[in-house]
Amino acid sequence: MSTRQSRKLEHIAYSLKLSDGPGTTGLEDLVLVHNCLPELDLADIDLRTSVAGLAFSCPVYLNALTGGARDVTEINRQLARAARACAIPMAVGSQAAALEDAAVRESFRVVRDEYPEGIILANIGGGATVPEACAAVEMIKADALQIHLNVAQELAMREGDRTFRGYAKNIGAIAAQSGVPVLAKEVGFGMAGEQATQLLQLGVAAIDVGGSGGTNFACIETARITDTTPSFLGFWGIPTAVSLIEVVTAVAGKTDVLASGGLRSALDLAKALSLGAKAVGIAAPCLQLLQHRGLEALIAYLTNLKFELRCIMLLTGAASVAELQRKPLIIRGSTEQWLKKRGIDTSCFAHRT
């Protein structure tokens, strides 16, 4: 087994073992304003949304998890079955290993085999070339391509990359030549408004902020070396709520914004959507449920997540995702302080109508 394949299995093991954080997402600083006269029925709530021109039946997708080792083929098979049962899109994990070794390509292709009609996202890193990007898309007949930006993870990784020049040029070339919508995503350290503006100029079709406060790959990489030493990057990053507001403000509607990073409940999802996300990615809870309780438990979780999201939307008086983004939201605490120092006025969220 190659070093890359071994790493994939260790990532799964430690993501099941380690808890979120140690920092928070900042979502605890957000409060949706209750509407006691919503004048809606639950049946009126429409969860449909669109991302990069792709129609989503609801604003939830399985975010990039795994692939690239023979032993994870069954995990991706079950994740794809859950996504299909709930009619939600799914992203695969980094396909770098499969671009190097044809023997592990089945661990990715199984997703398309199990979910032929689904929206499936391919996944490569910022250092990939245009031919590699196209090969990743073709491998799983992907509808879109995620380019993950994981510089902090690489630096925490014993065998990780140490050279990052040229990422922007690569992303621009791939966005222009891949033939599918390109989504730039962080992996749990967040994204600032300045980099969102750069990515917009490079032609990406959507940006996934991948904020901090959820699965922490710096901690995972450190745990792969030693179970006792805290990661020097454990508290590094931009909390999900802060990152989402920065990015939504920076792109000003010129590209779609997605939220991920520690979103665990329907209330988390509703808050992220209210801030301007077109859809929300979840990953770790799905893997944990699948491994500990099985496929049916995962399907039940996703089904209930959609039901609870519709309930919360009704309680704000929002019949759609677009309406939810016009409902009042209170931003307080450290999230408000951060944004104020960054020149973003949060009072406008409290007075939306």
C-alpha positions in Angstrom: 0.0 0.0 0.0 1.3 3.4 -0.9 2.0 6.2 1.6 -0.9 8.2 0.1 -3.3 5.2 0.5 -2.2 4.6 4.0 -2.8 8.3 4.8 -6.4 8.1 3.5 -7.1 5.3 5.9 -5.5 7.2 8.8 -7.6 10.3 7.9 -10.7 8.2 8.3 -9.6 6.6 11.6 -8.7 10.0 13.2 -11.7 11.8 11.9 -13.8 9.2 13.7 -11.7 9.5 16.8 -11.1 13.3 17.2 -13.8 15.8 18.1 -14.5 19.1 16.3 -12.4 22.2 17.1 -10.7 23.1 19.3 -12.0 26.5 18.1 -15.7 27.1 17.4 -17.5 27.8 14.1 -18.9 31.2 15.3 -22.4 30.0 14.5 -23.2 30.2 18.2 -23.0 34.0 17.8 -25.9 34.0 15.3 -29.6 34.2 16.2 -32.5 33.9 13.7 -35.4 36.1 14.7 -38.6 34.1 15.5 -41.8 34.9 13.6 -44.9 33.9 15.6 -47.2 34.8 12.6 -45.4 33.2 9.6 -48.6 32.7 7.5 -47.2 29.5 6.0 -47.9 25.8 6.0 -45.0 23.3 6.3 -46.0 22.2 2.8 -45.2 25.7 1.5 -41.5 25.4 2.3 -39.4 25.0 -0.8 -35.9 23.7 -0.2 -34.8 23.9 -3.9 -31.7 25.9 -4.7 -29.1 26.1 -7.5 -25.3 26.1 -7.4 -23.1 27.0 -10.4 -26.1 26.3 -12.7 -26.8 22.9 -11.2 -30.3 22.3 -9.7 -30.2 21.0 -6.1 -33.5 19.5 -4.7 -32.4 20.9 -1.3 -29.5 23.0 0.0 -27.5 20.2 1.5 -24.8 18.0 -0.1 -22.3 15.4 1.1 -19.0 17.2 1.1 -15.7 15.6 0.1 -14.8 12.7 2.4 -12.6 9.9 1.1 -11.4 7.7 -1.7 -8.0 6.6 -3.1 -7.6 3.4 -1.2 -9.1 0.0 -1.9 -10.4 -0.3 1.7 -12.6 2.8 1.3 -14.5 1.7 -1.8 -17.3 0.3 0.4 -17.5 3.5 2.4 -18.0 5.6 -0.8 -20.5 3.0 -2.0 -22.6 3.5 1.1 -22.3 7.2 1.1 -23.5 7.3 -2.5 -26.5 5.1 -1.6 -27.4 7.5 1.2 -27.0 10.5 -1.1 -29.2 8.9 -3.7 -31.9 7.9 -1.2 -32.1 11.5 0.0 -31.6 13.0 -3.5 -28.7 15.2 -2.6 -25.4 15.9 -4.4 -22.2 14.3 -3.3 -18.5 15.2 -3.6 -15.7 12.6 -3.6 -12.4 13.0 -1.7 -9.2 14.0 -3.4 -8.6 11.9 -6.5 -4.8 12.5 -6.6 -4.1 8.9 -5.6 -6.3 7.6 -8.4 -4.5 9.8 -11.0 -1.3 8.1 -9.9 -2.6 4.5 -9.4 -5.3 3.0 -11.6 -5.9 0.3 -9.1 -7.7 2.6 -6.7 -9.9 4.4 -9.2 -12.8 2.0 -8.4 -13.0 3.7 -5.0 -14.2 6.8 -6.8 -16.1 5.3 -9.7 -18.3 3.4 -7.4 -20.0 6.7 -6.5 -21.2 7.2 -10.1 -22.1 3.5 -10.4 -24.4 3.8 -7.3 -25.8 7.2 -8.2 -26.0 7.4 -12.0 -28.5 10.3 -12.0 -26.9 12.3 -9.2 -24.9 15.5 -9.1 -21.4 14.3 -8.4 -18.4 16.5 -7.7 -14.9 15.5 -8.6 -12.0 16.7 -6.4 -8.4 17.7 -6.9 -5.8 20.0 -5.2 -4.7 23.4 -6.1 -1.4 22.1 -7.6 -3.2 20.0 -10.2 -2.7 20.6 -13.9 -5.5 21.0 -16.5 -5.0 17.4 -17.8 -5.2 16.0 -14.3 -8.4 18.0 -13.6 -10.0 16.8 -16.8 -9.0 13.2 -15.9 -10.6 13.5 -12.5 -13.8 14.7 -14.0 -13.9 12.0 -16.6 -13.1 9.3 -14.0 -16.5 9.7 -12.4 -18.4 11.6 -15.1 -18.6 14.5 -12.7 -21.0 17.4 -13.0 -18.6 19.8 -11.3 -15.1 19.9 -9.9 -13.9 20.9 -6.5 -10.4 22.3 -6.1 -9.4 22.0 -2.5 -7.1 24.6 -0.9 -5.4 22.9 2.0 -2.1 24.7 2.6 -2.4 24.6 6.4 -3.0 20.8 6.3 0.0 20.2 4.0 2.2 22.2 6.4 0.9 20.1 9.3 1.5 16.9 7.4 4.8 15.2 7.9 5.0 14.2 4.2 3.0 17.2 3.0 3.8 19.7 0.2 6.0 22.7 1.0 5.7 24.6 -2.3 2.5 26.4 -3.2 3.4 28.9 -5.9 1.3 28.7 -9.0 -2.0 27.7 -7.4 -3.8 30.7 -8.7 -2.6 30.2 -12.2 -3.6 26.5 -12.1 -7.1 27.4 -10.8 -7.7 29.9 -13.6 -6.5 27.5 -16.3 -8.7 24.7 -14.9 -11.7 27.0 -14.6 -11.3 28.0 -18.2 -10.6 24.5 -19.7 -12.2 21.8 -17.5 -15.6 21.9 -19.2 -17.5 21.8 -16.0 -18.2 24.3 -13.2 -15.2 24.7 -10.9 -15.7 25.2 -7.1 -12.9 26.4 -5.0 -13.0 25.0 -1.4 -11.1 25.3 1.8 -10.8 22.2 4.0 -11.5 23.6 7.5 -9.3 26.7 7.9 -11.7 29.2 6.3 -11.3 31.8 3.6 -11.0 35.6 3.8 -12.7 38.1 1.6 -9.5 39.0 -0.2 -8.9 35.5 -1.4 -12.6 35.1 -2.4 -12.1 38.2 -4.6 -9.0 36.6 -6.2 -10.9 33.3 -6.9 -13.8 35.3 -8.4 -11.4 36.9 -10.8 -9.9 33.5 -11.7 -13.3 32.4 -12.9 -14.6 29.9 -10.4 -18.3 29.1 -10.5 -18.7 28.8 -6.7 -16.7 29.1 -3.5 -17.0 26.8 -0.5 -15.6 28.7 2.6 -14.7 25.5 4.5 -14.4 27.4 7.8 -12.8 26.4 11.0 -14.6 24.9 14.0 -15.4 21.5 12.6 -13.1 18.7 11.5 -9.5 19.9 12.0 -7.0 18.5 9.6 -4.1 20.1 11.4 -5.0 18.1 14.5 -5.6 15.0 12.4 -2.1 15.3 10.8 -0.5 15.8 14.2 -2.3 12.8 15.6 -0.9 10.7 12.8 2.5 11.4 14.2 1.8 11.5 17.9 -1.4 11.0 19.9 -0.3 13.4 22.7 1.2 16.6 21.1 -1.4 19.3 20.3 -1.1 20.7 16.8 0.7 24.1 16.5 -2.1 24.9 14.0 -4.9 23.7 16.2 -6.5 27.1 16.6 -5.5 28.4 13.2 -8.1 29.5 10.8 -11.2 31.7 10.2 -14.4 30.5 11.9 -17.1 29.4 9.5 -19.6 32.1 10.3 -16.9 34.9 9.9 -15.6 33.4 6.7 -19.0 33.0 5.2 -19.9 36.7 5.9 -16.5 37.9 4.6 -16.8 35.9 1.4 -20.5 36.7 0.7 -19.7 40.4 1.2 -16.6 40.2 -1.0 -18.2 38.5 -4.0 -21.4 40.5 -3.8 -23.5 38.0 -5.6 -21.1 37.6 -8.5 -20.5 33.9 -7.8 -22.3 31.3 -5.6 -21.1 30.8 -2.1 -21.3 27.5 -0.2 -20.9 26.9 3.5 -19.0 24.0 5.2 -17.0 23.5 8.3 -18.6 22.2 11.5 -22.2 22.5 10.5 -23.9 19.7 12.4 -27.6 20.6 12.9 -30.5 22.0 10.9 -30.2 25.2 12.9 -26.5 25.5 11.8 -27.7 25.0 8.2 -30.4 27.6 8.5 -28.0 30.2 9.9 -25.5 29.5 7.1 -28.2 29.8 4.4 -29.5 33.0 6.0 -26.0 34.5 5.8 -26.0 34.0 2.0 -24.9 30.4 1.3 -26.6 28.8 -1.6 -26.0 25.3 -0.1 -24.3 23.7 2.8 -21.8 20.8 2.8 -21.6 18.2 5.6 -19.1 15.4 5.9 -17.9 14.2 9.3 -21.3 13.5 10.8 -22.2 11.3 7.8 -19.0 9.3 8.1 -19.4 8.8 11.8 -23.0 7.7 11.5 -22.2 5.3 8.7 -19.3 3.7 10.5 -21.0 3.5 13.9 -24.7 2.9 13.1 -24.9 2.0 9.4 -26.6 3.2 6.2 -30.1 3.4 7.5 -29.1 5.6 10.4 -27.3 8.0 8.0 -30.4 8.1 5.7 -32.6 8.8 8.7 -30.2 11.6 9.8 -30.2 13.3 6.4 -34.0 12.9 6.0 -34.6 14.5 9.5 -32.1 17.3 8.7 -34.2 18.3 5.8 -37.5 18.1 7.8 -36.0 20.2 10.6 -34.6 22.8 8.2 -38.1 23.2 6.7 -39.5 23.7 10.2 -36.9 26.4 11.1 -37.5 28.2 7.8 -41.2 28.3 8.6 -40.5 29.7 12.0 -38.7 32.6 10.4 -41.5 33.1 7.9 -39.3 32.1 4.9 -40.9 29.9 2.2 -37.6 29.5 0.3 -33.9 29.8 0.7 -34.0 33.2 -1.1 -36.6 34.4 1.4 -34.5 33.1 4.4 -31.7 35.4 3.2 -34.0 38.4 3.7 -35.1 37.5 7.2 -33.6 39.3 10.2 -30.5 37.7 11.9 -28.7 38.9 15.0 -24.9 38.7 14.9 -23.2 39.1 18.3 -20.1 38.1 20.3 -16.7 37.5 18.9 -18.1 37.1 15.4 -19.5 40.6 15.5 -16.2 41.9 16.9 -14.1 40.3 14.2 -16.3 41.6 11.4 -16.4 45.1 12.8 -12.6 45.2 12.9 -12.6 44.0 9.3 -14.9 46.8 8.2 -18.1 44.9 7.8 -21.3 46.4 9.3 -23.5 43.6 10.8 -26.4 45.8 11.8 -27.9 45.5 8.4 -28.6 41.7 9.0 -30.8 42.6 12.0 -33.1 44.8 10.0 -33.7 42.8 6.9 -37.3 42.4 5.7 
